[in-house]
Amino acid sequence: MIKSVGIDLAGNGEHKVRCLDEKAEPCDGFGFETTPAGLAKLEERVFKDGSNPMVVFEPTGLAWVPVAVYLRARHPDCRLVRTQSRNVAALRKYLRRSSKSDKIDSLTLAKMPFVDAERLNDVFLPPAKIYAIQRLARQRRRLESDMAARKTRIISILDGYLPGVRLAFSTLWAPQAKAFLSSRLNPFAVVQDGEKALDRFLTMARSRHRKDTAESHALYIACQAVAMIYERSLSAGTINDDFFTALEEELGRELRLMDAEEAESQSITQRLKELYQELHPSDNLCTIPGVGEQTAPVFLAVVGDPARFHSQSAFANFNGVVPNSKQSSQTESKGLRMTKAGPAIMKWALYQSGQIGRRCDPQLASLYYREMVHNGKNHKQAMGAVMSHIGARILAVLRENKPYELRDVQGKPITWDEAKKLIQLNYHVPEEIKRDRRRRRTLGDSVNRRLRARREMLEAEYARQPKLLNLLSHLPAISLTETNKEVNKKPNPS
């Protein structure tokens, strides 16, 4: 009887299947395609003789969705699981170090339940509207990333070719700034037409034709400076009127694309709002400090059914907001990076919510303050702890279907104004600590930390064994400057 089935999905082609019995021995193998006949073949071969095996997928694009939906509809009691690619790669390397093929991959997947069953995640097939929120939220996130990239490119072009022009605008994305970038970018033409013409143009481009002489004057002065630079370089033939005409066309195209992306993003936001209100009419998620209309639909869609997580720890592991662990004998590494598990959009939403929540929730502020001030963590490490607590609140609110109640660190209910005053009074991280945590550590810093740890260890030993005093006296003095010089010293080629 078949106990485990591994399906190596192909993006475009035939999928490979390997079946194992109760003793983890191969008992069948075949290929199929995502067609009615292919899915019927899979069902006939896998569920023969009354077998109800565990089916293991590797997340290959979206090829797993039609197969999973078909099997779930036809065999509701069959357990469908997905495993992480790096786990499959590690097991394949152990089983077949020097080989890789679709057959080996499917065999490796089939062996996963016998090797690491507790770390396999059941496939969650959400309702259609929850799935729609997931896809819309990801699409909006991609549009926002594209818009940010276009803004960065426009700023880079302006600062490179027209130094000082960007700083003349109060905001670069105002209507008058966009109009200038797409039709008045040539500094020679601006200087030739005069400051009054520039002021009239910007006034007409502003909303409600508002006049701002100071901005117009600053922009005209910047254009004069740029024109003086390039006037002396016209003989090179690179930057002239034709160059600025082409640059206007390029920036105008970027601005039009950015406006189209912004319009689509707003349309998606409206649709997400409608779906969220339909699926979560209580809006309890938004009662959690830091969670708003941008992030609440993401949390609702990613969690789906909160009952599928048996504990807060399982939910944290799913999100990937727990640090890696490394322990051996009596040593244990601290401050490691977070795991790479979990949906990227969930981590983004948790981070955004944590950034806002720690400024208005005393419990989150206290946690962030303790990690930064007392535990020596940097901002991202401290935010990892805040994200974990935000995740726990999200799961609890969805499970209990009750609004979140703001409380202080002793658990006493407080108002929003009282919370902000309490945070400002007791949990404000000093600027010098923020600066110190942002400082890039050099290799010399690492050497100094090791030397300091070694000295402290020997001092502790000396308290018990005075004979170590002689050894301690031979340790080098700790000097950041001297250590960095030694670390950065280049070896002699001879």
C-alpha positions as CSV (number, residue, x, y, z in Angstrom):
1,M,0.0,0.0,0.0
2,I,1.3,3.4,-0.9
3,K,2.3,5.5,2.1
4,S,4.0,8.6,0.6
5,V,3.9,10.3,-2.8
6,G,6.5,12.8,-4.1
7,I,5.5,15.0,-7.1
8,D,8.3,16.9,-8.8
9,L,6.3,19.6,-10.6
10,A,7.6,21.0,-13.9
11,G,6.8,24.5,-14.9
12,N,6.0,23.4,-18.4
13,G,6.1,19.7,-19.2
14,E,5.6,16.4,-17.6
15,H,5.5,16.1,-13.8
16,K,7.4,13.1,-12.2
17,V,5.9,11.0,-9.4
18,R,7.5,8.5,-7.1
19,C,5.5,6.4,-4.6
20,L,6.8,4.7,-1.4
21,D,5.3,2.0,0.7
22,E,5.3,1.7,4.5
23,K,8.9,0.6,4.5
24,A,9.9,3.7,2.4
25,E,10.7,1.4,-0.5
26,P,9.8,2.5,-4.1
27,C,6.6,0.8,-5.3
28,D,5.6,2.9,-8.3
29,G,6.8,5.7,-10.5
30,F,5.3,7.5,-13.5
31,G,4.8,10.9,-15.2
32,F,1.7,13.0,-15.9
33,E,0.7,16.4,-17.2
34,T,-1.8,18.9,-16.0
35,T,-4.6,17.8,-18.2
36,P,-7.9,16.0,-17.4
37,A,-6.4,12.7,-18.6
38,G,-3.1,13.3,-16.7
39,L,-4.9,14.2,-13.4
40,A,-7.1,11.1,-13.8
41,K,-4.0,9.0,-14.3
42,L,-2.4,10.4,-11.1
43,E,-5.6,9.7,-9.1
44,E,-5.8,6.1,-10.4
45,R,-2.2,5.2,-9.7
46,V,-1.9,6.9,-6.3
47,F,-5.2,5.9,-4.7
48,K,-5.4,2.4,-5.9
49,D,-6.1,-0.5,-3.5
50,G,-7.7,1.9,-1.0
51,S,-4.4,3.8,-0.4
52,N,-4.6,7.3,1.2
53,P,-1.0,8.5,1.1
54,M,0.6,11.8,2.0
55,V,1.3,13.8,-1.1
56,V,4.4,16.1,-1.0
57,F,4.9,19.0,-3.3
58,E,7.8,21.4,-3.8
59,P,6.6,25.0,-4.4
60,T,7.4,25.4,-8.1
61,G,5.7,28.6,-9.3
62,L,2.0,28.1,-9.4
63,A,2.1,24.6,-11.0
64,W,1.1,23.0,-7.7
65,V,-2.3,24.8,-7.5
66,P,-4.3,22.9,-10.1
67,V,-2.9,19.6,-8.9
68,A,-3.6,20.4,-5.2
69,V,-7.1,21.7,-6.0
70,Y,-8.0,18.6,-7.9
71,L,-6.7,16.2,-5.3
72,R,-8.4,18.1,-2.4
73,A,-11.8,18.1,-4.3
74,R,-11.6,14.4,-5.2
75,H,-10.0,13.1,-1.9
76,P,-10.7,15.5,1.0
77,D,-9.1,13.2,3.6
78,C,-5.8,13.0,1.7
79,R,-3.0,15.1,3.4
80,L,-1.3,17.5,1.0
81,V,1.9,19.1,2.2
82,R,4.5,21.5,0.8
83,T,8.1,21.5,1.8
84,Q,10.8,24.2,1.5
85,S,13.2,23.9,-1.4
86,R,16.3,24.2,0.8
87,N,15.2,21.2,2.9
88,V,14.6,19.1,-0.3
89,A,18.0,20.2,-1.6
90,A,19.7,19.2,1.6
91,L,18.1,15.7,1.6
92,R,18.9,15.2,-2.1
93,K,22.5,16.0,-1.5
94,Y,22.6,13.4,1.2
95,L,20.9,10.7,-0.9
96,R,22.5,11.5,-4.3
97,R,25.5,13.7,-3.8
98,S,26.7,13.8,-7.4
99,S,23.4,13.5,-9.2
100,K,20.2,15.5,-9.9
101,S,17.2,14.7,-12.0
102,D,13.5,14.9,-11.9
103,K,13.2,11.3,-10.8
104,I,15.7,11.8,-8.0
105,D,13.8,15.0,-6.9
106,S,10.5,13.2,-6.8
107,L,12.0,10.3,-4.8
108,T,13.5,12.8,-2.4
109,L,10.1,14.5,-1.9
110,A,8.5,11.1,-1.2
111,K,11.1,10.4,1.5
112,M,10.5,13.7,3.3
113,P,7.6,12.3,5.5
114,F,9.9,9.5,6.7
115,V,12.8,12.0,7.5
116,D,11.2,15.2,8.7
117,A,7.5,14.8,9.0
118,E,7.0,17.4,11.8
119,R,8.3,20.2,9.6
120,L,6.0,19.6,6.6
121,N,3.4,22.3,6.2
122,D,-0.1,21.3,5.1
123,V,-1.3,23.0,2.0
124,F,-3.8,25.7,2.8
125,L,-6.3,26.3,0.0
126,P,-8.2,29.4,1.0
127,P,-11.6,30.5,-0.2
128,A,-11.7,32.3,-3.5
129,K,-12.1,35.8,-1.9
130,I,-9.3,35.3,0.6
131,Y,-7.1,34.1,-2.4
132,A,-8.1,37.2,-4.3
133,I,-7.0,39.4,-1.4
134,Q,-3.6,37.6,-1.4
135,R,-3.0,38.2,-5.1
136,L,-4.3,41.8,-5.0
137,A,-2.1,42.7,-2.0
138,R,1.0,41.2,-3.8
139,Q,0.2,43.0,-7.0
140,R,-0.2,46.3,-5.1
141,R,3.1,45.7,-3.4
142,R,4.8,45.2,-6.8
143,L,3.3,48.4,-8.1
144,E,4.5,50.3,-5.1
145,S,8.0,48.9,-5.6
146,D,8.0,49.9,-9.3
147,M,6.9,53.4,-8.4
148,A,9.7,53.7,-5.8
149,A,12.2,52.5,-8.3
150,R,11.0,55.1,-10.9
151,K,11.3,57.9,-8.3
152,T,14.8,56.8,-7.4
153,R,15.7,56.9,-11.1
154,I,14.3,60.3,-11.7
155,I,16.1,61.7,-8.6
156,S,19.3,60.1,-9.8
157,I,19.0,61.7,-13.3
158,L,18.2,65.1,-11.9
159,D,21.1,65.1,-9.3
160,G,23.5,63.8,-12.0
161,Y,22.6,66.0,-15.0
162,L,21.1,69.1,-13.3
163,P,22.6,69.5,-9.8
164,G,20.6,71.8,-7.5
165,V,17.4,71.7,-9.5
166,R,15.7,69.1,-7.4
167,L,16.4,71.0,-4.2
168,A,14.6,74.1,-5.6
169,F,11.2,72.3,-5.4
170,S,9.4,72.0,-2.1
171,T,8.3,68.5,-3.3
172,L,9.5,66.8,-6.4
173,W,6.1,65.1,-7.1
174,A,3.9,68.2,-7.0
175,P,2.0,69.1,-10.2
176,Q,4.4,72.0,-11.1
177,A,7.5,69.9,-10.6
178,K,6.1,67.1,-12.9
179,A,5.2,69.7,-15.5
180,F,8.7,71.2,-15.4
181,L,10.4,67.9,-15.7
182,S,8.3,66.8,-18.7
183,S,8.4,70.1,-20.7
184,R,10.8,72.8,-19.3
185,L,13.9,70.8,-18.4
186,N,16.3,72.6,-20.7
187,P,18.2,75.2,-18.5
188,F,19.3,77.1,-21.6
189,A,15.7,77.7,-22.6
190,V,14.7,78.6,-19.0
191,V,17.4,81.3,-18.8
192,Q,16.6,82.6,-22.2
193,D,12.8,83.0,-21.5
194,G,13.5,84.7,-18.1
195,E,12.4,84.3,-14.5
196,K,8.9,85.9,-15.1
197,A,8.0,83.3,-17.8
198,L,9.1,80.5,-15.5
199,D,7.0,81.9,-12.6
200,R,3.9,82.1,-14.9
201,F,4.5,78.5,-16.1
202,L,4.8,77.1,-12.5
203,T,1.8,79.1,-11.3
204,M,-0.4,77.7,-14.0
205,A,0.8,74.2,-13.3
206,R,0.1,74.4,-9.6
207,S,-3.2,73.3,-8.1
208,R,-5.6,76.3,-7.9
209,H,-2.9,78.3,-9.8
210,R,-1.3,79.2,-6.5
211,K,1.7,81.6,-6.8
212,D,5.0,80.8,-5.1
213,T,7.7,83.3,-6.1
214,A,10.3,81.9,-3.8
215,E,10.2,78.5,-5.4
216,S,10.3,80.0,-8.9
217,H,13.3,82.2,-8.0
218,A,15.2,79.3,-6.5
219,L,14.5,77.1,-9.5
220,Y,15.6,79.9,-11.9
221,I,18.9,80.4,-10.0
222,A,19.6,76.6,-10.1
223,C,18.9,76.6,-13.9
224,Q,21.3,79.6,-14.3
225,A,24.0,77.7,-12.5
226,V,23.5,74.5,-14.6
227,A,23.4,76.6,-17.8
228,M,26.7,78.2,-16.9
229,I,28.3,74.8,-16.4
230,Y,27.2,73.4,-19.7
231,E,27.7,76.6,-21.7
232,R,31.4,76.1,-21.3
233,S,31.1,72.5,-22.4
234,L,29.1,72.8,-25.6
235,S,32.1,72.2,-27.8
236,A,32.2,68.6,-26.5
237,G,28.9,68.0,-28.3
238,T,27.4,65.7,-25.7
239,I,25.1,67.9,-23.7
240,N,23.2,70.5,-25.7
241,D,19.6,71.3,-26.7
242,D,19.0,67.9,-28.3
243,F,20.2,66.2,-25.2
244,F,17.7,68.0,-23.0
245,T,14.9,67.3,-25.4
246,A,15.6,63.6,-25.2
247,L,15.9,63.8,-21.4
248,E,12.5,65.6,-21.2
249,E,10.9,62.7,-23.2
250,E,12.5,60.1,-21.0
251,L,11.4,61.7,-17.7
252,G,7.9,62.4,-19.1
253,R,7.6,58.7,-20.0
254,E,8.7,57.7,-16.5
255,L,6.2,60.2,-14.9
256,R,3.3,58.9,-17.1
257,L,4.1,55.3,-16.2
258,M,4.3,56.3,-12.5
259,D,0.9,58.0,-12.7
260,A,-0.6,55.0,-14.3
261,E,0.9,52.7,-11.7
262,E,-0.4,55.0,-8.9
263,A,-3.9,54.9,-10.4
264,E,-3.9,51.1,-10.6
265,S,-2.6,50.9,-7.0
266,Q,-5.5,53.1,-5.8
267,S,-7.9,50.9,-7.7
268,I,-6.5,47.8,-6.0
269,T,-6.7,49.5,-2.6
270,Q,-10.3,50.2,-3.1
271,R,-11.1,46.6,-4.2
272,L,-9.1,45.3,-1.2
273,K,-11.1,47.5,1.1
274,E,-14.4,46.1,-0.3
275,L,-13.3,42.5,0.1
276,Y,-11.9,43.1,3.6
277,Q,-15.1,44.7,4.8
278,E,-17.1,41.8,3.4
279,L,-14.9,39.1,5.0
280,H,-14.0,40.9,8.3
281,P,-16.9,43.2,9.0
282,S,-16.0,43.6,12.7
283,D,-12.6,45.2,11.7
284,N,-11.1,44.0,14.9
285,L,-7.7,43.8,13.2
286,C,-7.5,47.6,13.0
287,T,-7.9,47.9,16.7
288,I,-4.3,46.5,17.1
289,P,-1.9,49.5,17.4
290,G,0.0,49.8,14.1
291,V,-2.4,47.8,12.0
292,G,-4.3,49.9,9.4
293,E,-6.1,49.7,6.1
294,Q,-3.0,48.9,4.2
295,T,-1.8,46.0,6.3
296,A,-5.1,44.6,7.8
297,P,-6.1,42.9,4.4
298,V,-2.7,41.3,4.2
299,F,-2.9,39.8,7.7
300,L,-6.5,38.5,7.0
301,A,-5.4,36.9,3.7
302,V,-2.2,35.3,4.9
303,V,-3.7,33.9,8.1
304,G,-6.8,32.7,6.5
305,D,-8.1,30.1,9.0
306,P,-6.5,30.8,12.4
307,A,-7.4,27.3,13.6
308,R,-4.8,25.8,11.3
309,F,-2.0,27.1,13.6
310,H,-2.0,25.0,16.8
311,S,0.0,27.5,18.8
312,Q,1.6,31.0,18.7
313,S,5.0,29.3,18.3
314,A,3.8,27.6,15.1
315,F,2.4,30.9,13.8
316,A,5.7,32.6,14.5
317,N,7.7,29.9,12.7
318,F,5.3,30.1,9.8
319,N,5.9,33.9,9.5
320,G,9.7,33.5,9.9
321,V,9.9,36.1,12.7
322,V,12.0,33.9,14.9
323,P,15.8,34.0,14.8
324,N,17.9,31.1,13.7
325,S,19.4,29.0,16.6
326,K,22.9,27.7,17.0
327,Q,23.8,25.8,20.1
328,S,26.4,23.2,20.9
329,S,27.3,21.8,24.3
330,Q,27.5,24.8,26.7
331,T,27.7,27.5,24.0
332,E,24.8,29.2,22.3
333,S,24.9,31.9,19.6
334,K,22.7,35.0,20.2
335,G,21.5,37.7,17.8
336,L,21.4,35.5,14.7
337,R,19.4,36.5,11.6
338,M,15.8,35.7,11.2
339,T,14.8,32.5,9.3
340,K,13.8,32.9,5.7
341,A,10.5,31.1,6.2
342,G,7.1,32.8,5.6
343,P,5.6,35.0,3.0
344,A,7.6,38.1,2.2
345,I,4.5,40.3,2.1
346,M,3.6,39.1,5.7
347,K,7.1,40.2,6.9
348,W,6.7,43.5,5.2
349,A,3.3,44.1,6.8
350,L,4.5,43.1,10.2
351,Y,7.5,45.4,9.9
352,Q,5.3,48.4,8.9
353,S,2.8,47.7,11.7
354,G,5.6,47.3,14.2
355,Q,7.2,50.7,13.2
356,I,3.9,52.4,14.0
357,G,2.8,50.3,16.9
358,R,5.9,50.8,19.0
359,R,5.2,54.6,18.9
360,C,1.7,54.3,20.4
361,D,1.6,51.0,22.4
362,P,3.5,51.1,25.7
363,Q,4.1,47.3,25.7
364,L,5.7,47.4,22.3
365,A,7.6,50.5,23.1
366,S,8.9,48.9,26.3
367,L,10.0,45.9,24.4
368,Y,11.8,48.0,21.7
369,Y,13.4,50.1,24.4
370,R,14.7,47.1,26.4
371,E,16.1,45.4,23.2
372,M,17.9,48.7,22.1
373,V,19.1,50.1,25.4
374,H,19.6,47.1,27.7
375,N,20.3,44.3,25.3
376,G,22.5,46.2,22.8
377,K,20.4,45.2,19.8
378,N,20.3,47.3,16.6
379,H,17.1,48.6,15.1
380,K,16.3,45.6,12.9
381,Q,17.0,43.1,15.7
382,A,14.7,45.0,18.1
383,M,12.1,45.2,15.4
384,G,12.2,41.5,15.1
385,A,11.0,41.1,18.7
386,V,8.3,43.8,18.0
387,M,7.1,41.9,14.9
388,S,6.8,38.7,16.8
389,H,4.5,40.3,19.4
390,I,2.4,42.0,16.6
391,G,2.0,38.6,15.0
392,A,0.8,37.0,18.3
393,R,-1.8,39.7,18.7
394,I,-3.0,39.3,15.1
395,L,-3.6,35.5,15.6
396,A,-5.3,36.1,19.0
397,V,-7.7,38.7,17.7
398,L,-8.7,36.6,14.7
399,R,-9.1,33.5,16.9
400,E,-11.2,35.2,19.6
401,N,-12.9,37.6,17.2
402,K,-12.7,40.4,19.7
403,P,-11.1,43.9,19.5
404,Y,-7.7,44.5,21.0
405,E,-7.6,46.6,24.2
406,L,-4.7,49.0,24.7
407,R,-2.9,48.4,28.0
408,D,0.2,49.6,29.8
409,V,3.1,47.3,30.8
410,Q,1.3,46.3,34.0
411,G,-1.8,45.3,32.0
412,K,-3.9,48.2,33.0
413,P,-6.2,49.6,30.3
414,I,-5.3,53.1,29.2
415,T,-6.3,55.7,26.5
416,W,-4.3,56.5,23.4
417,D,-3.2,59.9,24.8
418,E,-2.1,58.3,28.1
419,A,-0.1,55.7,26.1
420,K,1.7,58.3,24.1
421,K,2.6,60.3,27.2
422,L,3.9,57.1,28.9
423,I,6.0,56.2,25.9
424,Q,7.6,59.7,25.7
425,L,8.3,59.7,29.4
426,N,9.7,56.2,30.0
427,Y,10.5,54.5,26.7
428,H,12.2,57.0,24.4
429,V,15.4,55.6,23.1
430,P,18.2,58.3,23.3
431,E,19.6,59.5,20.0
432,E,23.2,58.6,20.9
433,I,22.1,55.0,21.4
434,K,20.4,55.0,18.0
435,R,23.5,56.5,16.5
436,D,25.7,53.9,18.1
437,R,23.5,51.0,17.0
438,R,23.5,52.3,13.4
439,R,27.3,52.5,13.3
440,R,28.9,50.0,11.0
441,R,31.2,47.7,12.8
442,T,34.7,47.2,11.4
443,L,36.8,44.1,11.4
444,G,38.9,45.7,14.1
445,D,35.7,46.0,16.3
446,S,35.3,42.3,16.0
447,V,38.9,41.7,17.1
448,N,38.4,44.0,20.0
449,R,35.3,42.2,21.2
450,R,37.1,38.9,21.1
451,L,40.1,40.3,23.0
452,R,37.7,41.9,25.6
453,A,35.8,38.7,26.0
454,R,39.1,36.8,26.5
455,R,40.3,39.2,29.1
456,E,37.0,39.2,31.0
457,M,37.1,35.4,31.0
458,L,40.6,35.2,32.4
459,E,39.8,37.9,35.0
460,A,36.9,35.7,36.2
461,E,39.2,32.7,36.3
462,Y,41.8,34.7,38.1
463,A,39.3,35.4,40.9
464,R,39.4,31.7,41.5
465,Q,43.0,30.9,40.5
466,P,45.6,33.6,41.2
467,K,48.2,31.7,39.2
468,L,46.6,33.0,36.0
469,L,47.7,36.6,36.8
470,N,50.9,36.1,34.9
471,L,49.0,34.9,31.8
472,L,46.6,37.9,32.0
473,S,49.5,40.4,32.1
474,H,50.7,39.2,28.7
475,L,47.4,39.9,27.0
476,P,47.6,42.9,24.6
477,A,45.9,46.1,25.5
478,I,42.6,46.8,23.7
479,S,42.9,49.7,21.4
480,L,40.4,50.2,18.6
481,T,42.7,52.4,16.6
482,E,45.7,50.1,16.8
483,T,43.6,47.0,16.2
484,N,42.1,48.5,13.0
485,K,45.6,49.4,11.8
486,E,46.7,45.8,12.3
487,V,43.6,44.4,10.6
488,N,43.8,46.7,7.6
489,K,47.6,46.3,7.2
490,K,48.4,44.9,3.7
491,P,50.7,41.9,3.6
492,N,54.2,42.4,2.2
493,P,54.3,41.1,-1.4
494,S,57.8,39.7,-0.8
